[in-house]
């Protein structure tokens, strides 16, 4: 789980400056967060139910807005919010 979290944090740290770089960053973050969700579920699904739920929410929003349309500020913001909440939960509760 720690490796998956570190990979997500690395993807998130890159930042972005324009729509193409934001699209690239969001794609990398979603790939990394999927690995994190799987790792959390494998470690203890019940204990990590809240961040797993938040990650699934972000993935659902990414599908709703279109995973190829996440470079738009509003779309990336909507997807980032539950991701940030999940990472904050892990920072406090793990």
C-alpha positions in Angstrom: 0.0 0.0 0.0 2.9 2.4 0.8 4.4 1.9 -2.7 1.0 2.6 -4.3 0.5 5.7 -2.2 4.0 7.0 -3.1 3.4 6.4 -6.8 0.1 8.4 -6.5 1.9 11.2 -4.7 4.6 11.3 -7.4 2.0 11.5 -10.1 0.1 14.3 -8.2 3.2 16.3 -7.5 3.9 16.9 -11.2 1.4 19.7 -11.5 0.1 21.1 -14.8 0.1 24.4 -16.7 -2.2 23.9 -19.6 -5.0 21.6 -20.8 -2.6 19.0 -22.4 -0.4 18.8 -19.4 -3.5 18.6 -17.1 -4.9 15.8 -19.2 -1.6 13.9 -18.9 -1.4 14.5 -15.1 -5.0 13.4 -14.5 -4.4 10.2 -16.6 -1.3 9.4 -14.5 -3.2 10.2 -11.3 -6.1 7.9 -12.2 -3.8 5.1 -13.1 -1.9 5.5 -9.9 -5.0 5.8 -7.7 -6.5 2.7 -9.2 -3.4 0.8 -8.0 -3.8 2.5 -4.6 -7.5 1.4 -4.4 -6.6 -2.2 -5.2 -3.8 -2.1 -2.6 -6.1 -0.6 0.1 -8.7 -3.3 -0.6 -6.1 -6.0 -0.5 -4.7 -4.8 2.8 -8.0 -4.2 4.7 -11.2 -3.4 2.8 -13.1 -2.6 6.0 -10.5 -0.3 7.5 -10.0 1.6 4.3 -13.6 1.7 3.2 -13.8 5.5 3.2 -10.8 6.2 1.0 -11.8 3.4 -1.3 -15.3 4.9 -1.6 -13.7 8.3 -2.4 -11.4 6.9 -5.0 -14.3 5.1 -6.7 -16.2 8.4 -6.6 -13.3 10.1 -8.4 -13.1 7.2 -11.0 -16.9 7.5 -11.5 -16.6 11.3 -12.1 -13.7 10.7 -14.5 -15.9 8.4 -16.5 -18.8 10.8 -16.3 -16.8 13.8 -17.7 -14.9 11.5 -20.1 -11.4 10.3 -19.3 -10.2 12.0 -22.4 -11.6 15.4 -21.3 -10.0 15.8 -17.9 -7.7 18.6 -19.1 -10.5 21.1 -18.6 -10.2 22.9 -15.3 -13.8 22.2 -14.1 -13.5 18.5 -14.9 -10.2 18.0 -13.3 -11.3 19.9 -10.3 -14.4 17.7 -9.9 -12.2 14.5 -10.1 -9.5 15.9 -7.9 -11.8 16.8 -5.0 -12.5 13.2 -3.9 -8.9 12.2 -4.6 -7.7 14.9 -2.2 -10.2 13.8 0.4 -9.0 10.2 0.1 -5.4 11.2 0.5 -6.2 13.4 3.4 -8.1 10.6 5.1 -5.1 8.3 4.7 -2.7 11.0 6.1 -4.8 11.2 9.2 -6.1 7.7 9.8 -3.4 5.2 8.7 
